[in-house]
Amino acid sequence: MDSAVVYTSPQDIPSALKNWDWFVASQLDAASASAAARIYTIGDRIDLDSFQSKHKLRLVGISPEILRFTTPEDRDRIIDIDDSIEIDRSSDLVVATPSEIPYAPDLPLTLDKPATKSERKYALVRGKGQIDGSVACFEMLANQYKIPFRRDSVRKIVAHHIEQSGGGISLQFCGAVVDFLGLQGQLAGISVADIQRIQVPALIKWEDRLAVICAVSNDTVTIALPDSGLIQRTPQELVLNQESAPEKPTDVIPILLIQATRYTPEQKFGISWFWPSLVQYKGVLIEVLIASFFIQLFGLANPLITQTIIDKVLMQNSATALNVFGVLLIGVAIGEALLTSLRTYLFVDTTNRIDLALGSQIIDRLLRLPLRYFEKRSVGELSTRVNELENIRQFLTGTALTVVLDSVFSVLYIVVMLIYSWLLTLVALATLPLCILITTAVSPIARKQLRDKAERNARSQSHLVEVISGIQTVKAQNVELRSRWKWQERYTQYVMSGFKTVVTFTTANSATTFLNQLSSLLVLWVGAYLVLDGKLTLGQLIAFRIISGYVTSPLLRLTQLWQNFQETALSLERIADILDTPMESNEIDRGNIPMPTIRGNVKFDNVSFRFAPTGALNLDNVNLEFAAGKFIGIVGQSGSGKSTLMKLLPRLYPLESGRILVDDYDISKVELYSLRQQIGIVPQDTLLFEGSVQENIALNLPDATTDQIIQAATIAHAHDFIMELPNGYNSSVGERGSGLSGGQRQRIAIARTILQNPRLLILDEATSALDYESERQVCTNIAAAFQGRTVFFITHRLTTIRTADVILMMDRGVVAELGTHEELMELKGRYYCLYQQQESQL
């Protein structure tokens, strides 16, 4: 029997083939294409029982003996850094048949006429060692698909895996990293005859190290090896290179095939991101450039005037000429000082404006990123990434201008020196190649050390922020000493990495300084002979010595440009993590219709959700519907999915599947912020900002009147204790509300949300720190104030929600029970048991 067959109707498929895997191959006619495309796309795996045969589609069946997908139930979690990454160590190699191999874009979609593929130009990324070499391969993939590449994150993932596994990396693990980059990978065994059909780039193991297939033809495969460059091998050599286990095929090549998907991110950040801000101030920057040009000319005038004084004035003993040239030198010095001051003022004022504009854009972008982005990164790491902006700006506005001036005037100075003496010019420049060699050799070492220093600084700052923000817990648990030791350990590592960097730069700078001084001594030595021979005057020698000093420093700065560029490239990588991460509201979302005024009907339709891309479902097929104006109590054990369910309502997380309807509007199809403006949320972790009580309550509505603020505080049962504070509503709450108790912070947070006057209210264990009587009073006040509006109240205290219109009992991500208090008590299920347990403890 064939290993792959084609049918156009499920009724024609023999019963013996019903257990095969069936996929949509193509549409047979244009008439049904638009209708079918809404349900099926090419490559979809379909269920024959539910397949709608009215759509004219070509179905391809693959024998399970040939096609075995690597998706078994048993998965082995190996790493969790930055993003959840899981791989299946138990998966077997998929032996791909021609119909399964992704076609390159320039090949015809046919099974029997493979075309020869021309080589693509491929930018090789260098890297030595198992870690850096593997990271370089992933960077080549990112460059080819033009997607964001977070080198530090990928390197951390690869290094952690190699450390844990105690060896190399497998193609299965590479598939997980490829998925982390936003691409789709499939490990397949490709035969020699079919290798020319694969789409490049693809990943392969060559001599126990990772490599990238960058071009394929009928008889040649071009492979990029980060440590040695591009090589060409035949498909047969690739087969011989593989180590096959006895139970696995020996005539196929394991290759990780890679494709972009519609979810693959686009690379948006680069050096060009800064141009608009620089162009905005191009007039001022040009003025700074012109001022710098004249400052350099004044600097050139000094040695020429000095030469004239020595050769003409002193030799001719002319006091009158000496006074003239002395006044001229003073005038040049004054002009140079004035221009320098003017340039500094213009430059500092302009760069401050650029810093403010760019910083505002960065922070605005950061605050619009999804919640998951912040959950996977520490505060210290994020703050250090934002600070990288200044390094980039300094390179563009400071180093770039310096490079232009140094390049122009280095040529001018060398021409002037050649006019004096070609021999002395060669002597002055003799040590320059050694300086360039030293800088070039030090640059890669310095970049590695700078990256290590940045990572250790982020870890140190992150721990310090955690300790300070949680100082109450630190003191309560008596772990001050342990916290200090931990910070001291991390800070010591940061200081040591900084010391290594300083040693590297100091060694390089000392060597270049010595060579510079040696060049000056050689100029004086040879120049003295030329003066004695009458080929130069003393004034010319002194002027030449001054000018050679001018030319040596700019040339050395030009050689250090690569080092500065390395530091800037590292800063670009770190800040790109912010700017390349897609915002939670994209251009399509902003074009959606605004959410109309919410009435309060809420429906969860087959909602599923998971935090980890390949982890277990945290919510599994939840179906719920609540009428407008209901007070809904939500209960359940910790981890049952209560808070997660409510976080999906304001779109804090994207759904895995299903949809959420508010007043029959799919919330994924309305503009995000018009939805959130109408939903009030009081989260579990109450956060108050430093300032007065009044400022914290009026955070969302700074123009609120005093009566409105007092009314909100009264509903939240907070007015009485606020008036007992030393300054009432003007009392300071301290940093993060440290001057108040937990219950007081919660009530102020509730008042803040009430003042917002939302159309739909979510209280996520917002009264957990209150006593029973205070919690009951808050619930009663909210129920009265929000009568006619939908309220979701999450709590562990069941007695508080006995009067709720509906009580939802969650358990392990599914709806366990639903009804009124009386109905659930009659069921004598989970709610009944939990209620009786709490009652017995009172």
N, C-alpha and C positions, 0 to 999 in steps of 0.2 A: 504494500500500500504506500502511496505517496506520503511525504512528510508535510506537505502543504497543499491545500485544495481551495478552490474558489467557488462560491455559490452566490446567487442574487436573491434567494428567498429562503427563509428558514424551513419552509415546508419541504424543500427539495433536499435537505440535509438528511442523510441516512441516520437511523437511530444509533448505529454503531459509532458515529462520529459526534454524538451529542456531548461526550465528555471532553472533546477537544477544546482548545482555547480559540475563541472567535473574535476577530477584530474588524473594525470598519476600515476598508482599503480606499474607497473612493465613491463619489456620486456618479450614477450612471447617466443622468440627464440634468440639465439646468433647471427644469421646472420644479423638481423636488429638492434642489440643492439648498435653497434658502430656508425651506421648512425643516429639512433634516439638520441643517447646521445649528439650529437652535437646540437640538437634542443630542446629536452625535457629531463628533469631529474625527478626522482621519487619525487612526491609531487607537481610538477608544476600544477598550475591551467590553464586549456586550454579553448580556444574559439572554440566551435564546428564548427563555420562557416569557420575558417581558419585552422582547424586541418588537418594535412596531413595523410590521412588514409593508405597510402602505408607502413607506419611503423607499425609493429605489436606490439601494446602496449595494455595493459589492462587498461581500464578506469573505475574509480570508481565514481559514482554519489551520491551526498549527498543531501538530501532534505533540502531546505532552512529553513523549520520549525525547523529542528534539528540543522543544522549548520549555525550559524550566526556569521560572522567575525566582529571583533571589529575595523572596519576601516571606520567609517562614515566621511562625509565631514567636519562636524563641530567639530573642535578641540579647546581645551582650553589651551592656553599657560600658564604654571604655573611657569616656572623657566628657567633661562638661566645663568648657572654658569659653566665655563670651557668648556662645550659643550652644544649645544642646546638640551634640553630635553623637549619633549612634551608628554602629556598623554591625553587620551580621557576619560573625566569624564562621558560622556554620554553613554559609551559602556556598553552593557549588558554582563552577564556571558555567556560564551560559554559552553553549555552542551556537553561534548565530548562523542562520541560513540566509541566503541572499535577500529574501524579503524583509528580514529583520534589521539589516544593516542600514543606519541612517545615511542617506545619500548626500553627497556634497552638492552645494547649490548649482553647480554648473553641469551636473550629470542628468541625462534624461531619466524619467521615472519608468524604467523598464527592467524586467528581471533577466533579460537575456542579451542585452547589448551594453555592457559596461564600457564607458569611455575612458580614455587615458587622461589623467589629471595633470595639469601643468603645475610646476612648483610655485608656491607662493613665497614672496619675500617675507622673511620672518626675523624679527628683531630678537637677537639672542640676549638673554639676561645671564650674567655671570654669577657664579656662586660656588664656593669650595666647601667640602665637607658634606656630611649627610643631611644636616639640618638646613644650612644655607643653600645647598644644591636643590633640595626638594622645594624650598620656598621659592627659589628662582623659577622652577618649573611652573608653579602655580601663578607666579607673576607673569610669565609668558602667556599663559592661558588668559589671564585677565586683560593683558594688553591686546591680545588678538580679538577678544570679544568687546573690548573697550568698556569694561565694567570697573567699578571701584575696587581697589585692592588695598586692604589694610595689612600691611606687611607685619607690623608688630603683633597683631592678633593671630595671623596665620602662623607666624614663627613660634608664638607661644603654644599654639595647638600642636604643631609638629614636634617641637622639643618635648612637650609633655608626653606625647604618645611614644616617642622613641625612648624616653626615660622609663615609662611604665612597662613597655613591651620588652625592653632590654635588647633591642635589635633594630632592624630596618623597618621601613614602612611598606605596607602591602597596598595593592591596587584597591582592595576593598576599603581601606582607610582613606585612600585618595578620593574615592567616591564620596565619602562623607565630607571631606574638605571642599570638594567641588560643589556639593550641595550648599555648604556654608557660604560659598562665593555667590550663590544665586543661579548656578548652572545646574543642568541635569546630567548625571552620569550613569552609564550602564556598562558593567563589566561583561565582556563577551569574548568567546574564543573564535577568532577569525582565521579561516583557512588561507593558505597561500594564494589560491586562485581568486579569492574574494577580497584580498586586502586593498586592491586598488579602488574598491568601492566605498571605503570608509571616508567619513568627513573629518578633515583635519581642522584644528589640532586635536590630538588624542594623547593619552598617557600610556607609557609602556615601561617595563623594567628592563634595563640593559646592564648586564654585568653587575647585578645586585644594587643598582642605583636607579633612581627615577629619571626618566627622560621624556621628551616631548616629540611625537611624530608631527613634523611640520609640513611635509610634502610627500606625496605618493605617486608613483607611476607604475607601469606594468611590471617592471623588473628592478625598480630602485625605490628604497624608502629612505628619506632624509630625516635624520634624528638630531635633535638639539640636546647636547649634553652641557649643562651649565659650567662644568669644570674643564672641558676640553674643546668645546665648540661644536660645529656642525659636522656630522659624518654621514656617509651614504652606505647602506647595506642592502643586500638582496633579501627578499622575504624568506628564502630558505635559511639564511644566516640568522634571522630573527627566531625561527623555529628552533634552531640548534642552541640558541642562547638561553632558551627557557628551560627551567627545571620543572619537569612534570612528575607528579606523583603517579604511582603505578595504576591507580584507579581512574586517572584523568587522561584526556586525549593527548597524544604526543604529536599530532600533525596540525595543531592549531596554535595561534599566537594569542595569549591573553592580552587584551587591550581594553582600556577604559575609554569607551566612546563618550563624547561630550557634545551636548547641544544646549543652545540658549532656549529659554521658554519666554512666555509673555510676562512672567514675573521676574525675569532677569533684570537687575537694576542697571541704569545707565550711568556712565561716568559724567558727572557734571562739574566737578571741581578740578581746577588746575591753576597754573600761574595766570591764565587769562582772566580768572575770576576777579583779579585785583585791578585790571586795566581801567574799567569804568571810573573807579575812584581816583586813579592817578590822572586819567585824562581830564577829569573835572578840574584839576588844579595844574594843568599843563602850563598855563601862562606863568604862574608863580615858579614852577619848577624850572622853566626856561630862564626866568630872571635869575634864579639861583645858579644855574649853569653859566650864564654870562658873567655874573659876579665872580664865580670861581675862575673863569677864564682870565679875567683881568687881574685877579689876585696872583695867578700863576705868572702873568706877564710882569707884574711888579717884582715877583720873586726872581725872575730872570734878569731884571734891571740891576739888582744888587751886585752880582758878580761883575757885570760889565762896568759899572761905576767904580767898583773897587779896583778893577784892573787899570782904569784910566787914572785913578788917584795915585796908584803905585808907580805906573810907568811914565806918566806925564807930569803930575804935580810934584811928587817927591823927587824925581830925577832932575826936574827943571827948577826945583826950589821955589815954586810959585805959590805964595801964601794966598793971593787973591783968588786963584783958581781953586785952592783948597776949600776956601769959604763957600764958593759957589757950589762945588760938588758936595760939600757937607750939608748945605741947605737942601740940595737936591735929594740926598739920601734921607734926610728927615722928612721931606715931602712924600717920598715914596713909601716910607714907613707909616706916615699918617694915612695916606691913601689906602694902603694895604689893610691897616687896622680898621678904618671906617667900612671898607667893603666887606671885611671879614665879619664885623659886627652886624652889618645889614644882612649879609647872607645867612648868618646864624639865626637872626630874628625871623626872616622869611621862612627859613627851612624848618625851624622848630614849630612855628605857628602852623605851617602847612601840614607837617607830619602829625601834629596833634589832632588836626581836623580829620586827617585820613584815618588815624587810629580810632577816633570817635565814631566815624561813619562805618568803618569795617567792623569794629567791635559791636556796634548796634546790630549789624546784619548777622553776625555770628550768634549773638545771644538770642535774637529773634528766631533764627533758625533752630537753635538748640531747644528753645521752649516749645517749638511746634513739632518736635520729634515724638514718635510714639512712646507710650509708657514703658514698653518692653525695653527700649534703648537704655533708659535710666536704671531699670532693674538689673541689667547685666553689667553695669559699669559703676565703679565707686565714685564718690564725690571728689576725692583727691585726684583721680585720673582725669575726670572731666575738667576740673579747674586747670590742671597743667596743660591739657590740650588747648583750652581757650587762650592761655598765656602764650602759646606758640605764635599767635598772630603778630605779636610785636617783633619777633625775630624775622618773620617773612617781610613785614613792612620795612624794617630796617635794611634788609638786603635790597629791596626794590628801590627805595628812595635814597639810601645812603651809599651802599656798595655800588649800585648801578651808575650813579653819577660819578663816583670816584673812578670807576673803570673807564668811563668815557673820557674823563679828563686825563687820567694816567696814560691811556692809549695815545691820545693826541700829543700830549706834551713829552712823552717818552720819545716819540719820533722827532719832535722839534729839538729836544735836548741832544739827542744823538747826532743830528745834523750839525748843530753848533759845535759839539765836541770834535767831530770830524774836521771841521774848519780849522780848529786849533791844531790837532795832531791826530793822524790816523793811528799812530803807534800807541799813544796814550789811551785812545778810545778802546783799542783791543785789550790793553792791560786792564782798563776799568771794567770791561765786560767779561773778562776771562773767568771770573768766579760765578757768573750768572748761571751757566748750565748746571753747576753743582747745586746751587740754590733750588733750581727747578726740580732736579732729581730728588732732593731731600723732601720737598713739598709733595711731590707726586707719590713718593714711597710712604709718607706718613698719612696721607689722606684716608685710605681705606681703614687703617688702624684707628684713626681718630673718629671716623664715622661709627664704627662698631662700638667704641667706647662711649660716644655721645648717646647712642641709642640705649645702651645699658644704663647710663647715668639717668636718662629721662625716665626709664621704666622704674628704676629703684626710687627715684624722687617721687613718682606717682604713688608707689606702695607706701612710702613713708608718710606722705601727706594724707593719704586715704586713712591710714590707721590713726593719725593725729586727729583728724576731723571726727572719726568715729568715737574716739575717747572723749573729746571735748563735748560733742553733742550728747553723749550718753554718760556724762559725768555723775549723774545721780545713781545710775546702776553701778558704775565703777566704785563709788564710795560705799554704796549699800552692800556690795559683794566683797568689799575690802580687797580689791585687786589693783590698787594704785601702783604697787611695786611691780606686779606682773605686767601691767600696761606700760609702765615706764621701761621695763626691760625689753618688751617687744618692740616699742618704738625705738629704743636705743639700738637694738639689733638692726632694725631696718635702716635707721639713719646712719649707723656705722657703715653698712654696705653702700649707702649712697655716697658718704664721704670718701670711702675707699675708691669707689668707681670714679668720683670726681678727682681724687688724687692721681689716679692712673692717667686720666685725661690731661691734667695739668703737667704731669711728668712728660707725657708725649709731646705736648705743645711746647713746653719749656725746652726740651731737648732739641726739637726742630728749630725753635727760635734762636737758641744759643748757637747752634751750628750756622744758621744763616747770618746771625750777627757777627760771628767770628769771620766768616767769609767776606762780609761787607767791610769789616775793619781791615782785613788782609788786602782787599782791593784798594782801599784808601792808602795804605802804606806802600803798596806797589806803585800807585800813581805818583806819590811823593818821591819815591826812590828813582823811578825811571825819569820822572819830570825833572828832578834835580840834575841828572846827567844831561838832559836836553838843554837846561838853562846854562849849565857850564859850557856846553858846546855852542851856545849862542843860537840854538834853534827855537828857543822860547824865551820870552822875557819873564821876569819874576811875577809881574802882574798877571800875565797870561796863565802861568802855572797855578797861581792862587785862584784865579777865576775858573780855570778848568777843574780844579779840585772841588770848588763849591758846586759847579754845575754837575759834576759826576755824582756828587751826593744827591742832587735833585733827581737824577735819572735812575740811580740804583734803588731808591725807596719805592718809586712807582712801579718799577719792574718787579720788585719783590712782592708788592701788593697784588700785582697781576698774577703772580705765581700762587699766591694764597687765595685767589678767587675761587679755585676749585674746592679748597677747604671750606670756604664760606658757602659755596653752593651745596656742598654735602650737608652742612648744618641746616640750610634752608630746605633742602629736599626732605630731610627728616621731619622738619616742622610741617611741611606740606602733607606728608603722610599722616601725621598725627591729627592735624586739623581736618583733613579730608574725611576722617571717620565721622565727623559731625556733618559736613556739608554734602557728603555723598549718600548719607542715610536718607531714604525717602521720608518726607513729612507725612504725618497722619492724614493731612488734608492736601491732596494733590490738585492739579489743574482740573481734572475731570470732576472731582468732588466739589470744587469751588464753582463749577458751572451747573451743579445740580440746583433744583428748586429749593428755596428756603423752606424750612419746616413751618407749616401753618401753626396757629395758636393751638397748643395741645389741649385736648378735652380730657384725655386720660385713659382711653381704651388701649390696653397693652396685650399683645399676643406673641408668644414664643412658638414658632413653627418648626419642629424637628431640629432644634438647636443643638449642635455639638461643638465642643471647644476643647482644645488642649494647649497647655503652655509650651511644651517641648514639641518641635515639629514632628518628631517620630515617637513621642512618648505616649503614655496612656491617656485616654480621654478624661478630662476633668469634668465635663458635662456631656452626657450621652443621650442624644435624641430627646431633648426636653420639649414637651408640648404643654403649654399653659395659655390661658386666656382670662383676663381680668377686665371687668367693666369699669367705666369711668367713675370716679368718686369713691372708690373702695379703699378701706384701710386694710392692707394686707400684712399680716405678720409672717415672718420667715424664720424658721427654727431648724435646728439640726446640729449634729456634732461638728467639732472642728474638722475642717477639710472636706465637708460634705458638699461644698459648692455654692453656699449661700451668697457669699460676697462676690464670687466669680460671676454668678448669674447676674447680679445687679451691675457689675462693672461692664457687662456687655451692652446694657441699655443706653448709656451715653457714648458708646463706641470707644471705650478705653482700650479694648482688644478687638481684633478682627475675628469673625466667626470661622470655625472649621467648616461647618456646613449649616444649612437651614437659614432662617431669616427671622428678624424681629420686626413686628409691625406696631406702630403707635398711631392710633386713629386710622388704621388701614394704610398707613404710609410705611413702606419699607425703609427703615432708618439708614440703610446703606446707600439709598438713592436720594437722600436729601442732604443739603449742605451741612457739614459737621457742626460748625459753631452756632448756627441757627437752632440746631437741636439741643446743644449743651446749654445755651442761654436759658432754656426753659426747664431744665432739670437741675434741681438742687440736691447736692450730695454732701452728707456729713460722714467722712470716712472713719475707719477704726482708729487710725493714728491721728490724733488731733494736733494740729500745728498752728500756733499763734506766732505772729511776727512782732519783733521788738517795736514798741510804741504803746500808746494808751489803749484802754479798753474800748473807748469810743472809736478809735481808728481801726481796731481789729473787727469790730462789729460792722462798721461801714466800709469794709475792704472792697466789696463788690459795688457799693453805691456810695462813693465819697461825698456826694451832694445831699445825702439824706438829712432830713431835719431831725432835731432833737426828739420830737414826739415819735417819729418813726423808729428811731433807735431804741427809745425806752419801751415802745410797744413790742418790738422784736425781743428785747431782753426779758420782758414780762412773760411772754408766751414761752420762752425757754426757761422760765423759772430762775432767772439770773439777776433780776433787778434788785432784789433784797440784799444779796451778798455783795453786789457791786457798790451799793450805797454804803455798805459797812467798810469799804476800803478807804485808806487815808484820803485820797483825792477823788473818790467816787468814779465817775466815768472817765476822768482824766488821769486815773492811776496807771502807772506803767506796769505792763505784764511781764517785763523782762524778756531776755532772749529765749525764743521758742516757748514763751509762756512760763518760764521757770519760776516766776513770782507767785504763781497760782497753783492750787491743788489740781489733781487730775479731773475731779468732778467739775470744778469751776471752769477749767479749760474747755471741757466738753460742752458746757452750757453756753459759753461765749461762742463756740463754733456753731452750735445749733442756732443761736440768735443771728449770727452772720448769714447763715443760709436762709433763715426765715425772712430777714430783711430783703433778701434778693427776690422774694415773692415768686418762687418758681411755680410752674404749672404742674409739675410732678416732683415729688419729694422722695428721696432715698436716705434712710437713716441706717447706716451700717455699723451696728453695735455702738451707736453714738452715745448711749447712756450706760455703758458697761461700768463706768467708775462712779455712778450715782447710787445712793441708797435706794431701797425699795420705794419709800414714800416720795422721794424726789423724782424717781423715774416714772412712777404712776402719774404724778402731777404733770410732768412734761408731756407724757403721752396724751393725757386728757386735754391739755391746752392745744397740742398740735392737731388732734382730731377735731376740735372745735374750730380752730383757725383755718384749717384746710378742708373744711367740709365742702364736698362737691369736687374735690381734687384728689387724685390718686396718690396714696402714700404707701411706700414699702418700708416696713420696720423690721430690721434684722436684730435678733436678740437671742440670748441663751436663757433668759429668765421668762419662763412660759406664763407665769401669773400676770405679767404685764400686758399680754396680748389676748387675754381671755375674751375681751369684748370686740376683738377685730372682726371685720366682715368676713375675711377669709384667712385661714392659717395654712401655710405651705410647709410641709415637712420634707427636707432634703436629706438624702443619704447616698454618699459615694457618687455624686454627680447625677443622680436620677431623682425623679419625683417619687417620694415614698408614700405620702399621704396628702390629701387636700380636702379642706372643708372648714366648717365652723368649729369652735371649741366643743360644742355639744356633740356634733357629728363625729369628731375624731375621738372623743371620749367613749362614745358608743361602740366604735370600731375595736377598741381595746388593743390597738396596735402599738407602734413605736411611740407615737405621741402620748398615748395613755400611760405607757410605762415610764417615759421620761417625766411626765407631769407628776405622777405618783411619787417618783423618786425625789423630785424637788420638794413636793409638799411634805414628805416625811422628814426632810432636813430642816424645815422651818421651825 
